[in-house]
């Protein structure tokens, strides 16, 4: 019994249960303890790795399990960088990315070669390989940026792009130096590397999107989607390795491809961030700490001299590259510090280069000892560089991120009006629960404290118990879906009423609902009922109504096309629905294309310019509502169609709109679409003034208030009509 006990608890620990327990307790308590003395949690995990590692108290060995989780961690960091990057910002800043990437590579490489050759006395080949290590960087501090919610800042975008440039260039130098040292380099090597890299890029950027869209269209299970995402990431990393590239490049490219399929605010994104930040990334950071041998300080001046030169050159040149980029492109000092902080940390790529150079033997001494391309002093000095650079990076990024986040919050509160919105998701059928809830959650805005409600109206006259059970089941599904989002809650409401429309209208009044989301169900009697209900709600409620017909999830769509009726800007609710459409585009990451006339275009663009970060909008002129049908010809299967309509008796209403529901069913039935009825609370005297001012549509207003009172029956009949063959 005693021998068994000693076997499991002798140092270093070998029992997998104990090892995993120790790692989890470190991940839990190290950040908490070190945060009390203002040390960022990332450096806390690295220090914890130093303490428990083989060069500390030797509690744990850096065995294959630690290496495995650490590899997953660094791939996860690069994957998140590609997943969370703002692709539109990335495209806009391509020239800046190339400039900073070359600056942060060339400066360390140039000064590194000179220092290694003239100060440290290494050969030219060794100096080039050592200097290429200065040029690379690892996004160790990226989780800090993600925690502050500034991943779409241009400084982050520039650094992520520069990471790819430096890693690829360093990889080429590594391949060239290693081949030259072994005298195996040839033109065929570079040709094979080029062809393999092209094939890899084509597979990831052409085939991966097709597979991903197909999977997300057919599989809605959250766990299956998460496993699929991880599988694609590691497949891309493996393919990169086969092509002769670093796996981190494959992980980053997988993030870029999946960027459009994983909305920034979604349950899937929350799961990806949670698992990465809770398990894989901390394992990587602890593993980095376990590499650090602090005893090299007492091993003589050789290692200290090399470490001093390496650290000074690496840090100063990275700072100069960030400083010049900040000044040339007129970035703020906080953004400049963020550039420096993110690009100054050395870990994965640095260690890979040094280990390759260390393992290359170029000769033997007289007594038979191997002569390495990079010696023990370089290896030990690099380990110290990892510790020091990660510490500098962590403190710098923490401070800069806090400043940028505070500045962004101030701009947001000053430039954008705070609105109090209450969104009601009216559920009638189980098949519409997921899609309507997904749309409703896109309207959630933490700044405006949006209230979210889900309603199911139960008619208990016939088979009331069965309907109540169905309503309970639908409400539970909605709550589970909302739980996947970060700090979002939906208030479920089950109401008993003999008329669905009355139940919805009473709920609208009781909870001061501003936005109502309704669904289009399958053909048959149920559709007639929904159509009648929709008409009654439109005729009695003044808020914004969204009627959603969903054929596929938002993350499988390619773009949003919005058809806006003439005079839409004259409606009271025009700014409100425009901002809601912006919300949909932001949360889904889809490009927006507006089809409308010049006047309405200008008003939409004016609202866009008021945002802290305006969207990139596309406009196509559509002066006549008859052109709406022509859109069906250009509409692709993965497009979302949004049609803006109006209630009878209001400025933008005209009789051709009566056929809108019919047109949608006949010509757009193969697409997901949303029909928007804007908030319309203007008085009838104001309506008369607007009509007289425009000098059009007087025939509509001539009916006066009676026309508006008949809106329910008009729209109800139209939504109930079936398209003719």
C-alpha positions in Angstrom: 0.0 0.0 0.0 2.8 2.3 0.9 4.7 1.5 -2.3 1.7 2.3 -4.3 1.3 5.6 -2.5 4.9 6.6 -3.1 4.7 5.5 -6.7 1.8 8.0 -7.4 3.2 10.9 -5.4 6.9 10.8 -6.0 8.2 13.8 -7.9 7.8 14.5 -10.7 4.1 13.5 -10.6 3.2 10.8 -13.1 -0.4 10.0 -12.2 -2.5 11.5 -15.0 -5.4 12.3 -12.6 -3.1 14.3 -10.2 -1.3 16.0 -13.1 -4.6 17.2 -14.6 -5.8 18.3 -11.1 -2.7 20.3 -10.5 -2.9 22.0 -13.9 -6.6 23.0 -13.3 -5.8 24.4 -9.8 -3.0 26.5 -11.3 -5.3 27.7 -14.1 -7.8 28.7 -11.4 -5.7 30.2 -8.7 -2.6 31.6 -10.4 -4.5 34.5 -12.1 -6.5 35.2 -9.0 -3.5 35.5 -6.7 -1.3 37.5 -9.1 -4.1 39.9 -10.1 -4.1 41.1 -6.5 -0.6 42.4 -7.1 -1.5 43.8 -10.5 0.2 41.1 -12.5 -1.8 40.1 -15.6 -3.1 36.5 -15.6 -1.1 35.5 -18.6 2.2 36.2 -17.1 0.9 34.6 -13.9 0.4 31.3 -15.8 3.9 31.5 -17.3 5.4 32.1 -13.8 3.4 29.2 -12.5 4.9 27.1 -15.2 8.4 28.1 -14.2 7.7 27.2 -10.6 6.2 23.7 -11.2 8.4 22.9 -14.1 11.5 20.7 -14.3 13.7 23.7 -13.6 11.6 24.8 -10.7 10.2 22.5 -8.0 10.0 19.7 -10.6 6.4 18.9 -9.7 5.6 18.1 -13.4 7.7 17.1 -16.4 7.0 18.8 -19.7 6.0 15.5 -21.2 4.0 14.6 -24.3 0.6 15.5 -22.6 1.8 19.0 -21.8 3.3 19.4 -25.3 0.0 18.1 -26.8 -2.2 20.6 -24.9 0.3 23.4 -25.5 0.3 22.7 -29.3 -3.5 22.8 -29.3 -3.2 26.1 -27.3 -1.0 28.0 -29.7 -3.1 26.7 -32.7 -6.2 27.9 -30.8 -4.7 31.4 -30.3 -4.0 31.7 -34.0 -7.4 30.3 -35.0 -9.1 32.8 -32.7 -7.1 35.6 -34.3 -8.4 34.7 -37.7 -11.9 34.0 -36.4 -12.3 37.3 -34.7 -10.6 39.6 -37.1 -12.7 42.2 -38.9 -12.3 41.0 -42.5 -13.5 44.4 -43.9 -11.0 46.2 -41.8 -8.3 43.7 -42.9 -9.0 44.4 -46.6 -9.0 48.2 -46.0 -5.7 48.1 -44.2 -3.8 45.7 -46.6 -1.1 48.2 -47.4 -0.6 49.1 -43.7 -0.4 45.4 -42.8 2.3 44.8 -45.4 4.2 47.8 -44.3 4.1 46.9 -40.6 4.8 43.2 -41.4 7.9 44.1 -43.4 9.0 46.7 -40.8 8.7 44.3 -37.8 10.6 41.6 -39.8 13.3 43.6 -41.6 14.4 45.7 -38.6 15.0 42.8 -36.2 16.5 40.8 -39.0 19.0 43.5 -40.0 20.1 44.5 -36.5 20.0 40.9 -35.3 22.4 39.7 -38.0 24.8 42.6 -37.2 24.7 42.0 -33.5 25.1 38.2 -33.8 28.0 38.4 -36.2 30.0 41.3 -34.7 29.1 41.2 -31.0 28.5 37.5 -30.4 30.9 36.3 -33.0 28.7 33.7 -34.7 29.1 32.6 -38.3 27.1 34.4 -41.0 24.7 31.4 -41.4 24.1 31.1 -37.6 23.6 34.9 -37.4 20.9 34.9 -40.1 19.0 32.0 -38.4 19.3 33.6 -35.0 18.2 37.0 -36.3 15.2 35.4 -38.1 14.1 34.3 -34.6 14.1 38.0 -33.5 11.7 38.8 -36.4 9.0 36.4 -35.5 6.4 36.9 -32.8 3.6 34.9 -31.1 0.3 36.4 -30.2 0.6 35.4 -26.5 -1.3 38.4 -25.3 -4.1 38.1 -27.8 -6.5 36.7 -25.1 -6.2 40.1 -23.3 -7.3 41.9 -26.4 -10.2 39.5 -26.7 -11.2 40.0 -23.1 -11.4 43.8 -23.6 -13.5 43.4 -26.7 -11.2 45.3 -29.0 -10.3 42.5 -31.4 -11.6 44.6 -34.3 -9.3 47.6 -33.6 -7.0 48.4 -36.5 -3.8 47.9 -34.4 -4.9 44.3 -33.7 -5.7 43.8 -37.4 -2.3 45.1 -38.4 -0.5 42.9 -35.9 -2.4 39.7 -36.9 -1.6 40.3 -40.5 2.0 41.1 -39.7 2.2 37.8 -37.8 1.5 35.9 -40.9 4.1 37.9 -42.9 6.9 37.4 -40.3 6.2 33.7 -39.8 6.2 32.9 -43.5 9.4 34.9 -44.2 11.1 33.4 -41.2 10.0 29.9 -42.3 11.6 30.6 -45.7 14.9 31.7 -44.1 14.8 28.6 -41.8 14.3 26.3 -44.7 17.1 28.0 -46.7 19.6 28.0 -43.8 18.8 24.4 -42.8 19.2 23.3 -46.3 22.4 25.2 -46.8 23.8 23.8 -43.6 23.0 20.2 -44.7 24.0 21.1 -48.3 20.5 19.8 -49.4 19.1 23.0 -50.8 18.2 23.2 -54.5 15.8 24.9 -56.9 13.5 21.8 -56.8 13.0 22.4 -53.1 11.7 25.9 -53.5 9.5 24.7 -56.5 8.0 21.9 -54.4 7.4 24.3 -51.5 5.7 26.8 -53.8 3.4 24.2 -55.4 2.5 22.6 -52.1 1.7 26.0 -50.6 -0.6 26.9 -53.5 -2.5 23.6 -53.3 -2.9 24.1 -49.5 -4.3 27.6 -49.9 -6.7 26.5 -52.7 -8.0 23.7 -50.5 -8.6 25.8 -47.5 -10.1 28.9 -49.2 -12.1 27.1 -51.9 -13.1 23.7 -50.5 -13.4 24.4 -46.8 -16.2 27.0 -47.3 -18.3 24.6 -49.4 -18.0 21.9 -46.7 -18.7 24.3 -43.9 -21.8 25.8 -45.5 -23.2 22.3 -46.3 -22.6 21.2 -42.7 -24.1 24.2 -41.0 -27.2 24.0 -43.2 -28.0 20.5 -42.2 -26.7 20.1 -38.6 -28.1 22.4 -35.9 -26.7 20.6 -32.9 -24.4 22.9 -31.0 -22.0 20.3 -29.8 -21.6 18.8 -33.3 -21.0 22.3 -34.8 -18.2 22.9 -32.2 -16.5 19.6 -32.9 -16.8 20.3 -36.6 -15.1 23.7 -36.2 -12.2 22.1 -34.2 -11.8 19.3 -36.8 -11.5 21.9 -39.6 -8.9 23.9 -37.7 -6.7 20.9 -37.0 -7.2 19.6 -40.5 -6.0 23.0 -41.9 -3.0 22.9 -39.5 -2.1 19.4 -40.7 -2.4 20.3 -44.4 -0.1 23.3 -43.7 2.4 21.0 -42.2 2.2 18.6 -45.2 2.8 21.6 -47.5 6.0 22.5 -45.5 4.5 25.4 -43.7 4.0 26.0 -40.0 0.8 24.5 -38.5 -0.1 27.9 -36.9 -0.5 29.3 -40.5 -3.1 26.6 -41.2 -4.9 27.4 -38.0 -5.0 31.1 -38.9 -6.3 30.4 -42.4 -9.0 28.2 -40.9 -10.0 31.1 -38.7 -10.3 33.4 -41.8 -12.4 30.9 -43.6 -14.7 30.2 -40.6 -14.9 33.9 -39.8 -18.1 34.4 -41.9 -19.7 31.2 -40.6 -19.3 31.9 -36.9 -20.9 35.2 -35.9 -19.0 37.2 -33.3 -22.1 37.2 -31.1 -23.4 33.6 -31.1 -23.5 30.5 -28.9 -20.9 28.8 -31.1 -18.4 31.7 -30.7 -19.0 31.7 -26.9 -18.2 28.0 -26.8 -15.1 28.4 -28.8 -13.9 31.2 -26.6 -14.8 29.5 -23.4 -13.1 26.2 -24.1 -10.0 27.9 -25.5 -9.6 30.4 -22.6 -10.5 27.8 -19.9 -8.3 24.9 -21.0 -6.1 25.0 -24.1 -4.6 28.5 -24.0 -3.7 28.3 -20.3 -2.0 24.9 -20.9 0.1 26.5 -23.6 1.2 29.4 -21.3 2.1 27.0 -18.5 4.0 24.9 -20.9 6.0 28.0 -22.0 6.9 28.7 -18.4 8.1 25.1 -17.9 10.7 25.8 -20.6 12.4 28.5 -18.6 15.6 27.5 -16.8 16.4 30.4 -14.4 19.6 28.6 -13.3 21.3 29.7 -16.5 22.0 32.9 -14.7 24.6 31.1 -12.5 26.0 29.0 -15.4 28.5 31.7 -16.5 28.6 34.8 -18.5 28.2 33.1 -21.9 24.5 32.5 -21.6 23.9 35.9 -19.9 25.7 37.8 -22.6 23.8 36.0 -25.4 20.5 36.5 -23.5 21.2 40.2 -23.0 22.0 40.9 -26.7 19.0 38.8 -27.8 16.6 40.6 -25.5 17.8 44.1 -26.2 17.8 43.7 -30.0 14.5 41.9 -30.1 12.6 44.3 -27.9 14.1 47.6 -29.3 13.6 46.7 -32.9 10.0 45.5 -32.4 9.4 48.8 -30.6 10.9 50.9 -33.4 8.8 49.0 -36.0 5.6 49.8 -34.0 6.7 53.4 -33.4 7.4 54.1 -37.1 4.1 52.5 -38.1 2.2 54.5 -35.5 3.7 57.8 -36.6 3.4 57.2 -40.4 -0.3 56.1 -40.2 -1.2 58.7 -37.5 -2.4 56.1 -35.0 -2.9 56.9 -31.3 -0.2 56.3 -28.8 -2.4 53.5 -27.2 -2.6 51.8 -30.6 1.1 52.1 -31.1 1.7 50.5 -27.7 -0.8 47.8 -28.7 1.2 47.2 -31.9 4.4 46.9 -29.9 2.9 44.8 -27.1 1.3 42.2 -29.4 4.3 41.9 -31.7 7.1 41.8 -29.0 6.2 38.4 -27.4 8.3 35.4 -28.5 7.2 31.9 -28.0 6.1 29.1 -30.4 7.7 30.2 -33.7 10.8 31.5 -31.9 11.3 28.2 -30.1 10.8 26.2 -33.2 13.5 28.1 -35.1 16.0 27.8 -32.3 15.4 24.1 -31.8 15.9 23.5 -35.5 19.2 25.4 -35.4 20.2 23.6 -32.2 19.6 20.2 -33.7 21.7 20.9 -36.8 25.2 19.5 -36.3 27.7 21.1 -38.6 30.8 19.3 -37.3 32.7 17.8 -34.3 35.3 18.9 -31.9 38.6 17.1 -31.4 37.2 15.0 -28.6 34.1 14.1 -30.6 31.6 16.6 -29.1 29.0 17.9 -31.7 29.3 21.4 -33.1 25.8 22.8 -33.4 24.6 25.6 -35.7 23.2 27.3 -32.6 24.9 26.4 -29.3 23.6 25.9 -25.7 24.1 29.6 -24.9 21.7 30.6 -27.7 19.1 28.0 -26.5 19.3 29.2 -22.9 19.3 32.9 -23.9 16.2 32.3 -26.1 14.4 30.7 -23.1 15.1 33.9 -21.1 13.9 36.0 -24.1 10.6 34.1 -24.1 10.0 34.9 -20.4 11.1 38.6 -20.6 9.3 39.3 -23.9 6.0 37.7 -22.7 6.2 39.8 -19.5 6.7 43.0 -21.5 4.0 42.1 -24.0 1.5 41.2 -21.3 1.9 44.4 -19.3 1.9 46.6 -22.4 -1.1 45.0 -24.0 -3.1 45.1 -20.7 -2.5 48.8 -20.3 -3.1 49.7 -24.0 -6.2 47.6 -24.2 -7.7 49.2 -21.2 -7.1 52.7 -22.6 -8.5 51.8 -26.1 -11.6 50.1 -24.5 -12.3 53.2 -22.3 -11.9 55.5 -25.3 -14.2 53.4 -27.4 -16.8 53.3 -24.7 -16.7 57.1 -24.3 -17.1 57.6 -28.1 -20.0 55.2 -28.1 -21.8 57.0 -25.3 -21.2 60.4 -26.8 -22.1 59.7 -30.5 -24.9 57.2 -30.3 -28.3 57.8 -28.7 -29.3 55.3 -26.1 -32.6 53.7 -26.8 -34.7 51.4 -24.7 -36.0 48.6 -26.9 -38.2 45.7 -26.0 -38.3 42.9 -28.5 -41.1 40.3 -28.6 -40.6 37.0 -30.4 -44.0 35.5 -31.1 -43.7 31.7 -31.5 -46.5 29.6 -32.8 -44.9 26.5 -34.3 -41.8 24.5 -33.1 -40.1 24.6 -36.5 -39.8 28.4 -36.3 -38.4 28.6 -32.8 -34.7 28.5 -33.6 -34.8 30.9 -36.6 -37.0 33.5 -34.9 -35.0 33.4 -31.7 -31.8 33.8 -33.7 -33.2 36.9 -35.4 -34.4 38.3 -32.0 -31.1 37.8 -30.3 -29.4 39.8 -33.1 -31.3 42.9 -31.9 -29.9 42.5 -28.4 -27.8 45.5 -27.5 -26.1 45.7 -24.1 -25.7 49.5 -24.4 -29.4 50.1 -24.9 -30.4 47.4 -22.4 -32.7 45.6 -24.8 -35.5 43.7 -23.2 -36.2 40.3 -24.8 -39.5 38.5 -24.5 -40.7 35.2 -26.1 -44.5 34.6 -26.3 -46.6 31.6 -27.1 -50.4 32.1 -27.1 -52.3 29.0 -26.1 -56.0 28.5 -27.1 -57.3 26.2 -24.4 -60.7 25.7 -25.8 -59.7 22.5 -27.7 -57.0 20.2 -26.6 -55.6 22.9 -24.3 -53.3 20.6 -22.3 -51.5 19.3 -25.4 -51.0 22.9 -26.6 -49.7 24.0 -23.2 -47.1 21.2 -23.2 -46.0 22.3 -26.7 -45.7 25.9 -25.5 -43.6 24.8 -22.5 -41.3 22.9 -24.8 -40.9 25.8 -27.2 -40.1 28.2 -24.3 -37.6 25.8 -22.9 -35.9 25.6 -26.3 -35.7 29.4 -26.5 -34.2 29.7 -23.0 -31.6 27.1 -23.9 -30.7 28.9 -27.1 -30.4 32.2 -25.3 -28.2 30.7 -22.6 -25.6 30.1 -25.3 -25.1 33.8 -25.7 -23.0 36.0 -23.3 -25.2 37.6 -20.6 -28.4 37.4 -22.6 -31.7 36.4 -21.1 -35.2 36.1 -22.6 -38.3 36.3 -20.5 -40.7 33.5 -21.5 -44.4 34.2 -21.6 -47.2 31.7 -22.1 -50.6 33.4 -22.5 -54.0 31.9 -22.6 -56.4 33.5 -25.0 -59.0 32.5 -27.5 -57.5 34.7 -30.2 -53.7 34.6 -30.9 -53.7 38.2 -32.2 -55.3 39.5 -29.0 -52.8 37.7 -26.8 -50.0 39.2 -28.8 -51.5 42.7 -28.7 -52.1 42.6 -25.0 -48.5 41.5 -24.4 -47.3 44.4 -26.6 -49.1 46.9 -24.5 -48.2 45.3 -21.1 -44.4 45.2 -21.8 -44.1 48.3 -24.0 -42.9 46.3 -27.0 -41.1 48.2 -29.7 -40.3 45.4 -32.1 -42.4 42.3 -32.9 -41.0 39.3 -34.7 -43.4 36.9 -36.4 -42.8 33.8 -38.5 -44.0 32.4 -41.7 -45.0 28.8 -41.2 -45.6 26.0 -43.7 -48.4 25.9 -46.2 -51.9 24.9 -45.2 -54.5 26.0 -42.7 -51.8 27.2 -40.3 -50.6 29.7 -42.8 -54.1 31.2 -43.1 -54.2 31.6 -39.4 -50.8 33.2 -39.2 -51.7 35.5 -42.1 -54.9 36.7 -40.3 -53.0 37.2 -37.1 -50.3 39.2 -38.8 -52.9 41.5 -40.4 -54.6 42.2 -37.1 -51.3 43.0 -35.4 -50.3 45.4 -38.2 -53.6 47.2 -38.0 -53.6 47.5 -34.2 -50.0 47.9 -33.2 -47.8 50.8 -34.2 -44.4 49.3 -33.5 -42.0 47.8 -35.9 -43.0 44.3 -37.2 -40.6 41.8 -38.7 -42.0 38.8 -40.6 -39.3 36.2 -41.0 -39.3 33.4 -43.5 -36.3 31.2 -42.8 -34.9 28.5 -45.0 -31.3 28.4 -43.6 -29.3 29.7 -40.6 -27.8 33.2 -40.8 -24.3 31.9 -40.7 -24.7 30.1 -44.0 -25.9 33.2 -45.8 -23.6 35.2 -48.1 -25.1 38.7 -48.1 -28.2 40.8 -47.3 -30.1 42.6 -50.0 -32.6 45.3 -48.8 -35.3 46.6 -51.0 -36.6 50.0 -49.7 -39.8 51.6 -50.8 -39.8 55.3 -52.0 -40.5 57.8 -49.3 -39.4 55.3 -46.6 -37.4 58.1 -44.9 -40.6 60.0 -44.3 -41.8 57.4 -41.8 -41.4 57.9 -38.0 -39.8 54.5 -37.7 -37.2 54.9 -40.5 -34.1 55.4 -38.3 -35.2 52.6 -36.0 -35.5 49.8 -38.6 -32.4 51.0 -40.4 -30.4 50.5 -37.2 -32.0 47.1 -36.7 -30.9 46.0 -40.2 -27.4 47.3 -39.3 -27.6 45.1 -36.2 -28.4 42.1 -38.3 -25.5 42.8 -40.6 -23.0 43.3 -37.7 -24.0 40.3 -35.7 -24.1 38.0 -38.8 -21.0 39.5 -40.5 -22.9 39.8 -43.8 -22.4 42.6 -46.4 -25.3 44.9 -46.9 -26.7 45.9 -50.3 -29.5 48.5 -50.4 -31.8 48.8 -53.4 -33.6 52.2 -53.3 -33.7 55.7 -54.7 -31.1 58.4 -54.3 -32.9 60.3 -51.5 -33.4 57.3 -49.3 -29.8 56.2 -50.0 -28.5 59.6 -48.6 -30.7 59.2 -45.4 -29.4 55.6 -44.8 -25.8 56.7 -45.3 -26.4 59.6 -42.9 -27.6 57.2 -40.2 -24.6 55.0 -40.9 -22.1 57.9 -40.5 -23.5 58.5 -37.0 -22.2 55.1 -35.8 -19.0 54.9 -33.9 -17.8 52.5 -36.5 -19.7 52.9 -39.8 -20.5 49.9 -41.9 -19.4 49.4 -45.5 -22.6 49.7 -47.4 -23.4 49.1 -51.1 -26.2 50.9 -52.9 -28.0 50.1 -56.1 -30.5 52.5 -57.5 -34.1 51.4 -57.6 -36.6 54.2 -58.4 -39.7 52.2 -59.2 -41.2 49.5 -57.0 -41.8 47.5 -60.1 -38.1 46.8 -60.2 -38.5 44.8 -57.0 -39.5 41.8 -59.1 -36.3 42.1 -61.1 -34.3 41.4 -58.0 -35.5 37.8 -58.0 -33.4 37.2 -61.1 -30.1 38.3 -59.5 -30.9 36.8 -56.1 -28.6 33.9 -55.2 -29.7 31.0 -53.1 -27.7 32.1 -50.1 -28.9 35.7 -50.1 -31.2 37.1 -47.5 -33.9 39.3 -48.9 -35.3 42.1 -46.8 -38.3 44.0 -48.1 -39.4 47.2 -46.4 -43.2 47.8 -46.6 -45.7 50.1 -45.1 -49.2 50.1 -43.6 -52.0 51.7 -45.6 -52.5 55.4 -45.0 -48.9 56.3 -44.3 -46.3 58.3 -46.3 -44.5 55.4 -48.0 -47.5 53.3 -48.7 -48.8 52.8 -52.2 -51.2 50.2 -53.6 -48.5 48.2 -55.4 -47.4 47.1 -52.0 -50.6 45.1 -51.6 -49.0 42.4 -53.8 -45.7 42.2 -51.8 -46.6 39.1 -49.8 -47.8 37.4 -53.0 -44.6 38.3 -54.8 -42.5 37.0 -52.0 -44.3 33.7 -52.0 -44.2 33.3 -55.8 -40.7 34.6 -56.7 -38.7 34.5 -53.5 -39.9 31.3 -51.9 -36.5 29.7 -52.4 -34.8 32.4 -50.3 -34.9 33.4 -46.7 -36.6 36.8 -46.4 -37.7 39.3 -43.9 -40.6 41.8 -44.4 -40.3 44.9 -42.3 -43.3 47.1 -41.4 -41.8 50.2 -39.8 -43.1 51.9 -36.7 -45.8 54.3 -37.8 -47.2 56.6 -35.1 -47.6 59.9 -37.0 -50.9 61.8 -36.7 -53.3 61.9 -39.6 -52.8 65.7 -39.9 -49.1 65.1 -40.4 -49.8 62.4 -42.9 -52.0 64.8 -44.9 -49.2 67.5 -44.9 -46.7 64.9 -46.1 -48.9 63.7 -48.9 -49.8 67.2 -50.0 -46.1 68.2 -49.9 -45.1 65.3 -52.1 -48.2 65.7 -54.3 -48.6 62.0 -54.8 -50.7 59.1 -53.5 -53.6 61.5 -52.7 -56.0 58.7 -53.7 -54.7 56.7 -50.7 -55.2 59.4 -48.2 -58.7 60.3 -49.5 -60.0 57.3 -47.6 -58.7 58.9 -44.5 -58.6 57.0 -41.3 -60.9 54.3 -42.8 -58.1 53.1 -45.0 -55.8 52.5 -42.0 -58.6 50.8 -40.1 -58.9 48.3 -43.0 -55.2 47.6 -43.0 -55.7 44.4 -41.0 -58.1 42.9 -43.5 -56.0 44.0 -46.5 -52.8 42.5 -45.3 -54.5 39.4 -43.8 -56.1 38.5 -47.1 -52.9 39.0 -49.0 -50.8 36.8 -46.7 -53.5 34.1 -47.0 -53.5 34.0 -50.8 -51.8 31.1 -52.4 -49.7 31.9 -55.5 -51.3 30.7 -58.7 -49.4 28.1 -60.8 
